Amino acid sequence: MIIKLTYQEKCACSRSSFCTYVENEESFTSSEKEYLVKVIVNDNLSGVLYVSTVLVVWSLVVGVIDVILFPGIIVYAVFHGVIDYKVLTPPIVFMIVNFSSKLIYIGSVLKGRVSLVDIFVAALPYAGSAYLLKKFLVNDKLLSQAMVLYLKEKKKQVKKFFLDRFRLLK
């Protein structure tokens, strides 16, 4: 445990899996760990990572819906020979509701952390997660390095989880 942190910072760090990972990672020096933990805790970086993760999952789910909804409407229009407001209303309503929901979600979770323009860009389909990560990580090389290592570790954990489940099925 890093000794120079305040009690509030230690508590905030213990609630963040990214912060805990950085704290236990052996490839960083003590001063690098202290800097990273302070950045993670004081900038509420865990909140940004959480929102970014939710946006990735959100994009995957919406992507599946888009793959089903839009081609289905095209096939319907071709077979019925008509393209009117009744056919185009469901995808347009879906896109508007999806975008509005993202705006509300990002705005409420990251209130005060990002500007209104950032909220609008992050709410764009399929781009929000990457935009948020770029916005908060691009200028800090050490933080970027820590994030890459953390994401690699998470990828290994997810891979192991699914492989273990697959082995149980055999």
Backbone bond lengths (Angstrom), bond angles and torsions (degrees), N, CA, C in turn:
res aa  C-N    CA-C-N  psi(-1)  N-CA   C-N-CA  omega(-1)  CA-C   N-CA-C  phi
1 M - - - 1.455 - - 1.518 108.76 -
2 I 1.294 116.59 139.93 1.459 121.47 179.93 1.527 108.27 -78.87
3 I 1.334 117.14 125.15 1.456 122.42 -171.66 1.525 112.30 -77.50
4 K 1.314 119.76 -30.70 1.458 122.62 -171.96 1.532 114.01 -76.55
5 L 1.315 118.44 -1.15 1.460 121.05 -179.66 1.519 110.44 -81.88
6 T 1.312 116.02 149.54 1.462 120.48 174.62 1.524 108.51 -74.75
7 Y 1.310 115.46 167.55 1.471 120.68 179.75 1.533 110.42 -61.23
8 Q 1.326 117.34 -42.40 1.467 120.98 179.81 1.523 111.20 -63.39
9 E 1.342 116.18 -39.67 1.456 119.67 178.70 1.528 111.22 -66.81
10 K 1.325 117.11 -39.86 1.469 120.32 177.97 1.528 110.55 -63.64
11 C 1.318 116.62 -42.06 1.479 120.40 178.64 1.523 110.91 -65.13
12 A 1.328 116.57 -44.47 1.464 120.30 179.40 1.524 110.71 -64.06
13 C 1.321 116.28 -37.20 1.464 120.53 179.58 1.522 111.05 -67.80
14 S 1.308 117.13 -39.25 1.465 119.88 -178.53 1.531 111.71 -67.23
15 R 1.325 118.25 -22.54 1.468 121.77 177.89 1.528 112.60 -84.29
16 S 1.319 117.00 -10.98 1.453 121.41 -176.89 1.529 110.14 -107.11
17 S 1.316 116.54 121.83 1.470 119.28 179.53 1.525 111.04 -66.69
18 F 1.325 117.67 -33.72 1.462 120.50 177.91 1.525 110.57 -66.09
19 C 1.317 116.39 -43.93 1.459 120.93 179.46 1.531 110.78 -64.25
20 T 1.314 116.37 -43.05 1.465 120.66 178.14 1.517 110.59 -62.53
21 Y 1.329 116.76 -40.22 1.462 120.66 177.41 1.529 110.56 -60.76
22 V 1.329 116.86 -47.73 1.467 121.18 -179.58 1.519 110.16 -61.21
23 E 1.309 116.51 -41.83 1.454 122.01 -178.89 1.529 111.79 -62.04
24 N 1.328 117.50 -34.29 1.462 121.72 -177.26 1.521 113.48 -96.24
25 E 1.316 117.89 -7.70 1.463 121.80 -178.49 1.526 109.85 -70.82
26 E 1.321 116.47 130.68 1.462 121.66 -175.78 1.528 113.52 -86.24
27 S 1.313 117.76 -12.71 1.464 119.39 -176.75 1.531 113.08 -81.08
28 F 1.323 117.93 -5.84 1.459 121.52 178.09 1.527 110.21 -105.46
29 T 1.322 115.63 145.21 1.459 120.20 175.66 1.526 109.14 -75.52
30 S 1.328 116.16 169.87 1.471 120.29 -179.63 1.524 111.41 -61.59
31 S 1.328 116.62 -41.37 1.466 119.20 -179.35 1.532 110.81 -68.79
32 E 1.332 117.57 -36.61 1.461 120.49 176.66 1.525 110.77 -65.85
33 K 1.333 116.20 -41.86 1.464 120.10 177.62 1.523 110.94 -61.53
34 E 1.317 116.14 -43.82 1.464 119.92 -179.60 1.526 110.51 -62.40
35 Y 1.331 116.22 -45.03 1.463 120.50 178.32 1.530 110.65 -60.69
36 L 1.336 116.65 -48.19 1.458 120.58 -177.90 1.530 111.71 -62.52
37 V 1.322 116.16 -43.42 1.461 119.66 -179.78 1.523 110.44 -63.02
38 K 1.322 116.80 -42.18 1.467 119.60 178.63 1.525 111.09 -63.45
39 V 1.321 117.53 -41.51 1.461 120.70 178.58 1.528 110.33 -64.50
40 I 1.321 116.17 -45.15 1.465 120.56 -178.24 1.518 110.46 -62.87
41 V 1.321 116.64 -45.97 1.462 120.93 -176.05 1.522 111.73 -74.51
42 N 1.313 117.64 -48.46 1.469 120.80 -174.40 1.522 113.05 -74.18
43 D 1.321 117.77 -30.00 1.465 120.63 178.75 1.514 112.51 -92.95
44 N 1.332 116.76 3.29 1.461 122.04 -178.09 1.526 110.65 51.51
45 L 1.314 115.50 44.56 1.453 121.22 -178.24 1.524 111.73 -64.82
46 S 1.319 116.75 -29.05 1.464 119.60 178.18 1.519 110.87 -61.86
47 G 1.325 117.27 -35.84 1.460 120.75 176.94 1.518 111.58 -63.93
48 V 1.317 116.08 -40.84 1.466 120.45 178.19 1.527 109.90 -65.29
49 L 1.336 116.65 -42.08 1.469 120.20 178.83 1.526 110.89 -63.77
50 Y 1.319 115.91 -40.16 1.461 119.80 178.86 1.530 110.73 -62.95
51 V 1.324 116.40 -47.80 1.470 120.49 178.98 1.524 109.88 -62.20
52 S 1.309 117.22 -40.48 1.458 121.15 179.05 1.528 110.95 -61.96
53 T 1.322 116.63 -42.24 1.464 120.87 178.12 1.523 110.94 -64.69
54 V 1.319 116.86 -43.11 1.464 120.68 178.27 1.523 109.73 -61.32
55 L 1.330 117.68 -40.37 1.460 120.78 179.89 1.528 112.00 -66.03
56 V 1.328 117.08 -34.32 1.469 119.90 177.08 1.525 109.93 -64.60
57 V 1.332 116.43 -48.45 1.462 120.36 179.22 1.523 109.87 -63.10
58 W 1.325 115.93 -42.28 1.462 121.70 178.55 1.530 109.71 -57.36
59 S 1.321 116.86 -45.16 1.465 120.86 -179.18 1.523 111.59 -64.81
60 L 1.323 116.94 -36.66 1.466 119.48 177.79 1.530 111.00 -64.85
61 V 1.310 116.52 -44.61 1.466 120.39 179.81 1.524 110.45 -65.42
62 V 1.315 116.73 -46.37 1.470 120.68 179.82 1.529 110.38 -65.36
63 G 1.322 117.05 -35.38 1.458 120.37 177.07 1.521 112.02 -60.54
64 V 1.314 116.73 -41.68 1.467 120.69 177.41 1.523 110.03 -64.63
65 I 1.313 116.38 -42.82 1.469 119.91 178.42 1.524 110.17 -63.34
66 D 1.323 116.72 -43.12 1.472 120.32 178.43 1.525 111.62 -61.95
67 V 1.316 117.05 -38.91 1.467 121.08 -179.38 1.527 110.69 -66.04
68 I 1.314 116.52 -29.66 1.467 120.00 179.68 1.528 111.20 -88.89
69 L 1.330 117.03 -45.91 1.455 122.23 -172.27 1.530 112.67 -68.34
70 F 1.316 117.75 -52.72 1.463 119.53 -174.39 1.529 113.39 -67.47
71 P 1.331 120.20 -46.72 1.473 117.60 175.72 1.527 112.35 -63.50
72 G 1.335 116.76 -33.39 1.464 119.34 177.65 1.515 111.82 -61.97
73 I 1.310 116.14 -39.26 1.463 120.23 179.08 1.528 110.85 -69.24
74 I 1.324 116.29 -38.09 1.475 119.33 177.86 1.525 110.34 -64.46
75 V 1.326 116.61 -44.69 1.464 120.30 178.48 1.530 109.98 -62.39
76 Y 1.318 117.57 -43.61 1.466 121.72 178.23 1.532 110.20 -58.93
77 A 1.335 116.25 -46.53 1.462 120.15 -178.43 1.524 111.33 -64.03
78 V 1.333 117.54 -39.63 1.458 120.76 -179.37 1.533 110.52 -66.64
79 F 1.333 116.70 -45.18 1.457 119.54 -178.20 1.524 113.04 -69.76
80 H 1.307 117.33 -30.87 1.464 120.26 -179.29 1.523 112.26 -98.21
81 G 1.312 117.30 -6.98 1.452 121.46 175.17 1.510 114.92 66.07
82 V 1.312 117.58 25.45 1.458 119.18 -178.07 1.533 109.70 -144.02
83 I 1.327 113.92 136.92 1.460 120.14 172.34 1.520 105.97 -125.58
84 D 1.312 116.20 107.30 1.455 120.53 178.83 1.527 109.18 -135.72
85 Y 1.318 115.30 -172.99 1.465 119.37 -175.38 1.533 112.34 -62.77
86 K 1.318 118.75 -29.22 1.463 121.28 179.86 1.527 111.57 -65.53
87 V 1.307 115.61 -34.99 1.458 120.29 -179.54 1.524 110.69 -79.20
88 L 1.315 117.43 -37.99 1.459 120.94 -175.62 1.525 114.18 -86.01
89 T 1.327 117.54 -14.35 1.467 120.27 -177.01 1.533 113.67 -63.11
90 P 1.335 121.05 -46.79 1.471 119.26 -177.52 1.537 114.46 -57.78
91 P 1.335 119.91 -47.83 1.468 116.90 179.96 1.526 113.37 -68.22
92 I 1.323 117.10 -33.73 1.467 119.70 179.02 1.521 110.19 -68.13
93 V 1.320 116.89 -43.73 1.465 120.61 177.45 1.524 109.94 -63.35
94 F 1.320 117.12 -42.29 1.465 120.97 179.03 1.529 111.00 -60.46
95 M 1.327 117.36 -44.60 1.471 120.46 -179.99 1.522 111.24 -64.71
96 I 1.316 117.58 -41.60 1.468 121.15 -179.79 1.531 110.63 -66.32
97 V 1.323 117.21 -44.45 1.467 120.89 179.49 1.526 110.22 -65.49
98 N 1.316 117.31 -41.83 1.460 121.73 179.16 1.527 110.66 -61.55
99 F 1.318 117.01 -48.69 1.467 121.46 -179.50 1.529 110.74 -63.75
100 S 1.323 116.58 -44.95 1.473 120.15 179.48 1.526 111.19 -62.97
101 S 1.312 117.16 -41.14 1.466 121.14 178.98 1.523 110.91 -62.57
102 K 1.322 116.19 -42.00 1.468 119.76 177.81 1.524 110.72 -64.01
103 L 1.328 116.77 -42.36 1.471 120.11 178.19 1.524 110.89 -58.19
104 I 1.301 116.20 -46.89 1.463 120.71 -179.15 1.524 110.35 -65.37
105 Y 1.319 117.22 -45.16 1.464 120.99 -178.81 1.530 111.81 -62.29
106 I 1.317 116.88 -52.57 1.465 120.99 -178.03 1.521 110.06 -63.89
107 G 1.326 116.32 -43.58 1.463 120.19 179.60 1.515 113.19 -61.97
108 S 1.331 117.13 -38.66 1.468 119.41 -178.27 1.527 112.53 -77.46
109 V 1.319 117.76 -38.04 1.466 119.98 -177.54 1.529 111.51 -78.00
110 L 1.313 117.41 -38.53 1.463 120.62 -177.04 1.526 112.69 -106.66
111 K 1.322 117.47 27.43 1.464 120.16 -178.19 1.528 110.23 -57.43
112 G 1.305 114.87 132.85 1.453 120.94 179.87 1.520 114.45 82.17
113 R 1.327 118.42 -12.07 1.467 121.54 -178.36 1.523 112.17 -95.30
114 V 1.324 116.08 -29.57 1.457 120.39 -178.38 1.526 109.39 -129.87
115 S 1.310 114.69 155.56 1.466 119.31 -179.94 1.526 110.38 -79.76
116 L 1.311 116.17 169.36 1.455 121.89 179.28 1.530 111.10 -62.26
117 V 1.318 116.70 -38.21 1.467 120.92 177.95 1.530 109.99 -63.15
118 D 1.337 116.30 -42.07 1.467 120.22 178.66 1.525 111.15 -63.12
119 I 1.316 116.50 -37.57 1.466 120.17 178.48 1.522 110.08 -64.14
120 F 1.327 117.35 -43.18 1.465 120.64 179.19 1.525 111.45 -64.92
121 V 1.332 117.87 -42.61 1.466 120.36 179.31 1.525 110.50 -66.62
122 A 1.340 117.17 -40.99 1.461 120.67 -179.91 1.520 112.01 -67.04
123 A 1.325 117.62 -23.88 1.462 121.08 -179.60 1.530 112.82 -83.29
124 L 1.320 117.26 -8.72 1.463 119.43 178.20 1.527 110.01 -62.77
125 P 1.314 116.68 145.09 1.466 119.31 -178.13 1.524 112.74 -59.02
126 Y 1.315 115.45 132.10 1.465 126.01 172.17 1.525 114.89 68.22
127 A 1.327 120.60 -1.41 1.457 121.64 -175.08 1.520 113.85 -114.29
128 G 1.308 118.10 -12.54 1.456 122.10 -170.99 1.515 115.10 -59.95
129 S 1.300 116.77 -46.76 1.462 120.88 -177.05 1.524 111.16 -62.76
130 A 1.305 116.19 -48.56 1.475 120.41 -179.23 1.527 110.74 -63.02
131 Y 1.313 117.09 -39.10 1.461 120.49 -179.73 1.527 110.89 -63.99
132 L 1.319 117.01 -45.84 1.465 119.78 -179.92 1.517 111.88 -63.03
133 L 1.325 116.57 -43.50 1.469 119.14 178.94 1.521 110.84 -63.71
134 K 1.317 117.21 -42.82 1.464 120.63 179.17 1.524 110.34 -62.71
135 K 1.303 116.31 -43.06 1.467 121.05 -177.82 1.521 111.96 -59.82
136 F 1.331 117.11 -40.28 1.451 119.95 -174.11 1.523 113.99 -95.74
137 L 1.328 118.45 -15.54 1.458 119.36 -173.93 1.523 115.31 -114.34
138 V 1.304 118.90 -16.49 1.460 120.37 -169.42 1.527 113.54 -66.38
139 N 1.309 118.72 -30.56 1.461 120.15 -175.62 1.518 113.85 -89.61
140 D 1.298 118.77 -9.69 1.454 122.41 -177.11 1.528 108.96 -116.86
141 K 1.323 116.20 101.55 1.467 121.01 -175.89 1.526 112.19 -64.37
142 L 1.325 117.32 -39.84 1.459 120.64 -179.64 1.530 110.57 -65.91
143 L 1.312 116.23 -42.52 1.465 120.59 177.90 1.524 110.43 -65.58
144 S 1.314 117.19 -39.07 1.468 121.09 176.95 1.522 110.73 -62.50
145 Q 1.331 116.22 -42.77 1.460 120.93 179.15 1.534 110.10 -63.05
146 A 1.328 116.52 -44.08 1.462 120.49 178.78 1.528 110.49 -62.51
147 M 1.319 117.25 -40.28 1.459 121.08 -179.90 1.527 110.90 -65.01
148 V 1.315 117.02 -42.70 1.467 120.45 179.40 1.531 110.04 -62.10
149 L 1.317 116.81 -44.80 1.470 120.42 178.53 1.531 110.89 -62.56
150 Y 1.316 116.36 -41.94 1.467 121.17 179.67 1.524 110.69 -63.64
151 L 1.330 117.07 -45.49 1.461 120.32 -179.80 1.524 111.61 -65.54
152 K 1.336 117.94 -35.57 1.462 120.73 175.54 1.527 110.25 -63.55
153 E 1.322 116.30 -42.00 1.465 120.50 178.46 1.529 110.68 -64.28
154 K 1.319 117.25 -43.29 1.465 120.63 177.88 1.529 111.04 -62.77
155 K 1.319 116.30 -38.71 1.459 120.92 178.68 1.529 109.89 -62.32
156 K 1.323 116.88 -42.75 1.466 120.67 177.41 1.521 111.06 -62.42
157 Q 1.321 116.94 -41.07 1.464 120.70 -179.54 1.523 111.12 -64.69
158 V 1.332 116.73 -43.66 1.466 120.56 179.30 1.528 110.23 -65.24
159 K 1.323 116.22 -42.88 1.460 121.38 178.70 1.525 110.51 -60.45
160 K 1.320 116.47 -46.26 1.464 121.53 178.70 1.529 110.52 -61.89
161 F 1.323 117.24 -42.34 1.455 121.62 179.38 1.529 111.07 -57.45
162 F 1.334 116.29 -49.29 1.456 119.50 -178.15 1.525 112.29 -70.91
163 L 1.325 117.93 -35.95 1.457 120.06 176.59 1.527 111.16 -65.07
164 D 1.322 117.12 -40.19 1.464 120.40 177.26 1.521 110.67 -63.26
165 R 1.321 117.78 -41.04 1.471 121.32 178.57 1.528 110.26 -65.86
166 F 1.334 116.34 -37.59 1.450 120.62 179.42 1.520 110.49 -66.78
167 R 1.322 116.50 -39.90 1.472 120.47 178.69 1.517 111.47 -65.08
168 L 1.332 117.55 -33.40 1.446 121.20 178.60 1.531 111.70 -67.32
169 L 1.325 116.41 -29.02 1.469 120.68 -179.83 1.512 112.33 -72.61
170 K 1.324 118.18 -24.02 1.467 120.81 -177.35 1.476 111.70 -72.77
